[in-house]
């Protein structure tokens, strides 16, 4: 597993009222599906956490001091 985790930041999308779901799904479909990835959002994305859990990912969600939620998704092995 690589040391650098690929990260998708959808905070600006959310702040502008844009739905980032399609962007997230395209990001997840990129090569290296066996690698973990991180999502940055303005809220804890519980529906996405549930969806990705159904696709075989575990998740760890951490709220940063600035209110950003960083969720790391890791493929279950």
N, C-alpha and C positions, 0 to 999 in steps of 0.2 A: 504494500500500500504506500502511495506516495506521501510525502510530508506536507505538500501543499494541497489544501482542500479547495475544490472548486466552489465558488460562492456566487449566488444570485441575489442581488439586492433589489427588492421590489418596493422599497419604501416610497420612492418618488411616484411610482405608478399609483400606489394607494393614496398618497396625499393629493394627487391630481384627479382622483376619482376613477381611475382606470382599473379594470379587472385584470389581474396578472395571471389568471389560471392558465391560459393557453401558453403564455411565455414560460411559466414554470414547467408545464408538461413537455414543452419542446426542449427545455434545458435538461430535464431528467432523461430524455430520450437520446441525448448525445452519447457518443462512445464512452467507454469505461463505466458502464452501468454497475459494475461490481465495486466501484469506488464510492466512498462517502461524499456527501455534498452538504453545503450549508445554505440556508435561506435567511435573509435579513428582511424583517417586516415590521410594521408599526403596531402589530398586535400578535398575540399568540394564535397561530393558525390551526386551531384544533380540528376543523374539518379536513385540512390537508394532512395533518398528522394521522388522522384516522384512515384516510384514503391510502397514504403511503404505507401504513401498517398493514393494510390489506394486500399491498403489493410486495410485502416481504421486507420492509424496512423497519428498523427500530429508530427511535428519535430521542434527542435530548434537547430540551428547550430551556434557554437561559435569557432572562431579561437583563439588559444592560442598564447602567445608571441613567442613560439618556432616554429610556423607554423603548429602545429597539429590542425586538425579540430576535435572537439568533437561534435557529433550530438546525441541528446537525442530524442528517438522515444517514443511516448506515445500513447497507444490505445485511440482513440476517444470514448467517451461514450455517 
